[in-house]
Amino acid sequence: MRLMNKIKNIRERLGMTQSALAKGIGCTQGNVGHYENKNQTIPPDVAKRLIAFAANRGVQIGYEDIYGPAYASLAA
């Protein structure tokens, strides 16, 4: 699964529009669109906010959900 699909999947799990997610994590709707459709890498500070934002809504995700399973082995 490519990065853009991971972010879209997370957003859909949260049941949110790009605009609502952007507001919740402190970026623009255009940024979210680029993360989903242009394969733009999410900066670590935005990833951290996304993880916290999702957790506050009862959806548990981690860096490996955003960056892929290779991240989990690098972070260990």
Rosetta blueprint (number, residue, H / E / L):
1 M L
2 R L
3 L H
4 M H
5 N H
6 K H
7 I H
8 K H
9 N H
10 I H
11 R H
12 E H
13 R H
14 L H
15 G L
16 M L
17 T L
18 Q H
19 S H
20 A H
21 L H
22 A H
23 K H
24 G H
25 I H
26 G L
27 C L
28 T L
29 Q H
30 G H
31 N H
32 V H
33 G H
34 H H
35 Y H
36 E H
37 N H
38 K L
39 N L
40 Q L
41 T L
42 I L
43 P L
44 P H
45 D H
46 V H
47 A H
48 K H
49 R H
50 L H
51 I H
52 A H
53 F H
54 A H
55 A H
56 N H
57 R L
58 G L
59 V L
60 Q L
61 I L
62 G L
63 Y H
64 E H
65 D H
66 I H
67 Y H
68 G L
69 P H
70 A H
71 Y H
72 A H
73 S H
74 L H
75 A H
76 A L
